[in-house]
Amino acid sequence: MIKIESFNDYFLYSKQFKIMIFFHSSNLEFDEMRAFQEICKKNHCSRESFNQHFFNHSVSIVDNLDFQSIKNGIPKDFFFHDLDIKKDEIFFQCKSNSNQILWNLSSQLCYLMVNKQPIINKPFNFNQKHNSDSFLEETFQKIRSQLELVLEKTNFTFIASKPMQITNKFDLYILCNESNFVGCYNKVELLKKELKNYAESPK
């Protein structure tokens, strides 16, 4: 297995693997996404990450999707064509009629569809739930299924700083302090063991 020795190695291999970068900090206000962006700057690398403002909250889902298609040079109806969803439904066309979970799922899926090196953190919710008797059930399921499919096929980096975010979904696990590389591990169990040792050892 690949052994990443530094952040330089991470930027070299990031396209090839699903990677979790876990930041350890005793600061409750610590912002792991900001720390990651600082690391990107130091390595002369620019990465567009997912956040809650990926979609413009003043316009509809359709307007956001149209903007992303123009910005990224892809077919205008890429989202609806791939998912076989009706574009003229009111909850896509009108912001005030958009269900919040539908909005979030659409935003997340669009981000994955237009970005070649996705960077994901806590605003990206893998398991959003909704009322099962909703009339949007079929639409939710189509978007969620596609989201899971794209995540499965895409190599991406997940930025985390909370132990409950550590899962076995990744190929490589990088442990950092607030600003520096600590180590890279091939299995989630090794990351958890090293995190415990690191957190308990005197600095």
C-alpha positions in Angstrom: 0.0 0.0 0.0 1.0 3.6 -0.6 2.7 5.3 2.4 2.3 9.1 2.3 5.1 10.8 4.2 4.1 14.4 3.8 1.5 16.8 2.4 3.6 17.0 -0.8 2.8 13.2 -1.2 -0.9 13.8 -0.5 -1.1 16.3 -3.3 0.7 13.9 -5.5 -1.7 10.9 -4.8 -5.0 12.7 -4.0 -6.5 11.9 -7.4 -5.9 8.1 -6.9 -7.6 7.4 -3.6 -10.5 8.2 -1.3 -8.6 10.0 1.5 -9.7 11.1 5.0 -7.6 13.9 6.5 -8.2 14.1 10.3 -7.2 17.2 12.2 -6.5 16.7 15.9 -7.0 19.9 18.0 -8.0 20.6 21.6 -9.5 23.9 20.4 -13.3 23.5 20.4 -13.5 26.4 17.8 -11.0 24.8 15.5 -11.9 25.1 11.8 -10.6 22.1 10.0 -11.6 23.4 6.5 -9.6 26.6 7.1 -6.6 24.6 8.2 -6.8 22.5 5.1 -7.0 25.6 2.9 -3.9 27.0 4.6 -2.1 23.8 3.8 -3.2 24.1 0.2 -1.8 27.6 0.0 1.6 26.5 1.5 1.8 23.8 -1.2 0.8 26.3 -4.0 -2.4 24.4 -4.6 -5.9 25.7 -5.1 -8.9 23.4 -4.2 -12.5 24.3 -4.4 -14.3 22.6 -1.5 -18.0 21.9 -0.9 -19.8 24.3 1.5 -23.3 25.3 2.3 -23.0 28.2 -0.2 -22.1 26.1 -3.2 -25.6 26.9 -4.4 -26.8 30.5 -4.4 -29.6 30.7 -1.9 -31.3 33.6 -3.6 -32.3 31.6 -6.7 -33.9 28.3 -7.6 -32.3 24.9 -7.9 -32.7 25.1 -11.7 -31.0 28.5 -11.8 -28.1 27.1 -9.8 -27.7 24.0 -12.0 -27.8 26.2 -15.1 -25.1 28.4 -13.7 -22.9 25.4 -12.9 -23.4 24.0 -16.4 -22.3 27.3 -17.9 -19.4 27.7 -15.5 -18.1 24.2 -16.1 -18.8 23.9 -19.8 -21.1 20.9 -19.5 -24.6 20.2 -21.1 -27.3 22.5 -19.7 -29.6 19.6 -18.5 -26.8 17.4 -17.2 -28.5 16.9 -13.8 -32.0 16.1 -15.1 -30.8 14.1 -18.1 -28.7 11.8 -16.0 -31.3 11.3 -13.3 -34.4 11.2 -15.5 -36.1 13.8 -13.3 -38.7 16.3 -14.5 -37.1 19.8 -14.7 -40.4 21.7 -14.6 -41.5 20.5 -11.1 -42.2 23.6 -8.9 -39.8 22.5 -6.2 -36.9 22.8 -8.7 -38.1 26.0 -10.4 -39.2 28.0 -7.4 -36.9 28.7 -4.4 -39.8 29.2 -1.9 -41.2 25.8 -2.8 -37.9 23.9 -2.5 -37.7 21.4 0.3 -34.5 22.0 2.3 -33.3 18.4 2.1 -34.0 18.3 -1.6 -32.0 21.5 -2.0 -29.0 20.1 0.0 -29.0 16.8 -1.9 -29.2 18.6 -5.2 -26.4 20.9 -4.2 -24.1 18.0 -3.0 -24.7 15.9 -6.1 -24.1 18.8 -8.5 -20.8 19.6 -6.7 -19.6 16.0 -7.2 -20.7 16.0 -10.8 -18.8 19.2 -11.8 -15.6 18.8 -9.6 -12.8 16.5 -10.6 -11.1 16.6 -7.2 -13.9 16.9 -4.6 -13.1 18.2 -1.1 -15.8 17.4 1.4 -16.3 18.4 5.0 -19.1 18.5 7.6 -21.7 20.5 5.7 -21.8 17.6 3.3 -24.4 15.3 4.9 -24.2 11.7 3.6 -27.3 10.5 5.4 -30.0 13.2 5.2 -33.4 11.9 6.1 -36.9 13.0 5.1 -40.5 12.1 5.7 -41.1 8.8 4.0 -44.6 9.6 2.9 -43.5 12.8 1.2 -44.7 13.3 -2.4 -41.0 13.9 -3.2 -40.1 10.3 -2.3 -39.2 9.2 -5.8 -37.2 12.3 -6.5 -35.3 12.0 -3.2 -34.5 8.4 -4.0 -33.2 9.1 -7.5 -30.9 11.9 -6.2 -29.7 10.0 -3.2 -29.0 6.8 -5.3 -27.0 8.9 -7.8 -25.2 10.6 -5.0 -24.1 7.2 -3.5 -23.1 6.0 -6.9 -21.0 9.0 -7.7 -19.3 8.9 -4.2 -18.6 5.2 -4.8 -16.9 5.9 -8.1 -15.2 9.1 -7.2 -11.9 9.6 -5.4 -12.3 12.5 -3.0 -10.9 13.9 0.2 -13.0 14.1 3.4 -11.8 16.7 6.0 -12.7 15.8 9.6 -11.9 16.8 13.1 -14.5 14.8 15.2 -13.9 11.2 16.1 -17.4 10.2 15.2 -16.6 11.2 11.6 -13.9 8.4 11.3 -15.3 5.5 9.2 -13.9 2.7 7.1 -15.0 4.2 3.8 -11.5 5.4 2.8 -8.3 4.1 1.2 -5.9 6.2 3.2 -6.1 8.1 6.5 -3.9 11.1 7.2 -3.5 12.4 10.8 -2.6 16.0 11.4 -2.3 18.4 14.2 -3.7 21.9 13.6 -1.2 22.7 10.9 1.3 19.8 10.4 1.3 16.3 8.9 1.6 13.6 11.6 1.2 10.3 9.7 -0.6 8.3 7.1 -2.4 4.9 7.7 -3.9 2.4 5.4 -6.6 1.2 7.8 -9.1 3.0 10.0 -8.1 0.9 13.0 -4.5 2.2 12.7 -5.7 5.8 12.5 -7.8 5.4 15.7 -4.9 3.8 17.5 -2.4 6.4 16.5 -4.9 9.2 17.2 -5.3 7.9 20.8 -1.5 7.7 21.2 -1.0 11.1 19.7 -3.7 12.8 21.8 -2.5 11.3 25.0 1.3 11.9 24.5 2.9 15.1 25.8 3.7 17.6 23.0 
